């Protein structure tokens, strides 16, 4: 917290609890509600998809309480990275920071490609891709990333204003989906609520099976209880991003009060909307018609469900809502990524020069780098099966934050806490158990990729970050301690 007063590395405090709630809603309502809802119901859970969403929401809610306490206690940019540093030390903090790249940067690249595909649907062409010099370039994804990077460099408050307008559009579309779809519900479509388990095309067990099903001998199957649990781990992607609110704690006027409000209000709003949409869409159309194997063999979305009921005008409205929704998702994910890297650079785990802020009070250097990397990945690389990578990275961060609350309560009971997690230690323990449970229901292939990514991160830490960290340099006497710096800034007595 003392490091946040360093001249040239200060973020502008301009956000209120309403701004944070808008950020939370804007990043969570996006790809999930428009795409994952229908496809996961058809392929994994059937009508019980609403239960899968509730299970994912409970895990997020438990973690949200832990995030709220941490953010109100240590109002510093960096979210889980900073919280991990405050409780478990530098190495685990680095692991968390490296892990959050999966959530924010990779997530932004995945969602920007989704934005590009919806761009074609709204404006009536085949999509935002073109062949240039023998390469397939996703110019639509490139366009949205460049535009959002410029907006974020100009200021967080400006970004919040733009986000509020776009969020109003997509929430209106979601409410339209719920109200209109309600009149087309057929109760017969809700049976069987949990369809009988069916083997997948691969059959048996494979790296595509969930880790839990492999451990218990469940094999590779859809529907049934294994399908319901796997669906909960997949639709968790729809909640990705509420923790971005915690990364803006340092830019909030009253973080002890406003950050917990922003986190909890945004999560509550989107959970209600998600469950209502799942009830409507599975009531409008049989889950069998929403399966990827049905029709043209492509993953189904909300617009498809309305089309089957002859509500063709709604398809355009839903596409516009999806385009708006994905815009703010990309924005807030890129915002969160830059704040995490900013905190890591200020701590010396990345080059310190990256922690300088611009005249707009934003980490412009890091924001430009993040924008460049996300733009290149989204524009030139095919991205398949990365949603689960984002999920496992986020769930791991949730586990560490929940454990951190337990540790900090014991090691630093004297700290001023604007918000405290109720029913200690039950809530943090339940948060850890529920998040680990969801992680076990991700595919074994996702776990293999996650371990490889972490091994690369550990190598980077020992080759660079450990030798350059500010904590290590202070311990070696290469720079003054935080206490000495604070004393030198104090007025004479």
HELIX and SHEET records of a PDB file:
HELIX    1   1 UNK A    2  UNK A    5  5                                   4    
HELIX    2   2 UNK A   17  UNK A   28  1                                  12    
HELIX    3   3 UNK A   31  UNK A   31  1                                   1    
HELIX    4   4 UNK A   32  UNK A   36  3                                   5    
HELIX    5   5 UNK A   37  UNK A   40  1                                   4    
HELIX    6   6 UNK A   41  UNK A   45  3                                   5    
HELIX    7   7 UNK A   46  UNK A   48  5                                   3    
HELIX    8   8 UNK A   49  UNK A   73  1                                  25    
HELIX    9   9 UNK A   80  UNK A   88  1                                   9    
HELIX   10  10 UNK A   90  UNK A  101  1                                  12    
HELIX   11  11 UNK A  102  UNK A  106  3                                   5    
HELIX   12  12 UNK A  107  UNK A  123  1                                  17    
HELIX   13  13 UNK A  139  UNK A  154  1                                  16    
HELIX   14  14 UNK A  156  UNK A  182  1                                  27    
HELIX   15  15 UNK A  187  UNK A  190  5                                   4    
HELIX   16  16 UNK A  211  UNK A  216  1                                   6    
HELIX   17  17 UNK A  224  UNK A  235  1                                  12    
HELIX   18  18 UNK A  236  UNK A  239  5                                   4    
HELIX   19  19 UNK A  244  UNK A  247  1                                   4    
HELIX   20  20 UNK A  249  UNK A  251  5                                   3    
HELIX   21  21 UNK A  255  UNK A  284  1                                  30    
HELIX   22  22 UNK A  287  UNK A  290  5                                   4    
HELIX   23  23 UNK A  302  UNK A  308  1                                   7    
HELIX   24  24 UNK A  312  UNK A  346  1                                  35    
HELIX   25  25 UNK A  352  UNK A  355  5                                   4    
HELIX   26  26 UNK A  364  UNK A  380  1                                  17    
HELIX   27  27 UNK A  387  UNK A  411  1                                  25    
HELIX   28  28 UNK A  426  UNK A  440  1                                  15    
HELIX   29  29 UNK A  444  UNK A  460  1                                  17    
HELIX   30  30 UNK A  461  UNK A  465  3                                   5    
HELIX   31  31 UNK A  466  UNK A  468  1                                   3    
HELIX   32  32 UNK A  470  UNK A  475  1                                   6    
HELIX   33  33 UNK A  482  UNK A  489  1                                   8    
SHEET    1   A 2 UNK A 130  UNK A 132  0                                        
SHEET    2   A 2 UNK A 135  UNK A 137 -1                                        
SHEET    1   B 2 UNK A 198  UNK A 199  0                                        
SHEET    2   B 2 UNK A 221  UNK A 222 -1                                        
END                                                                             
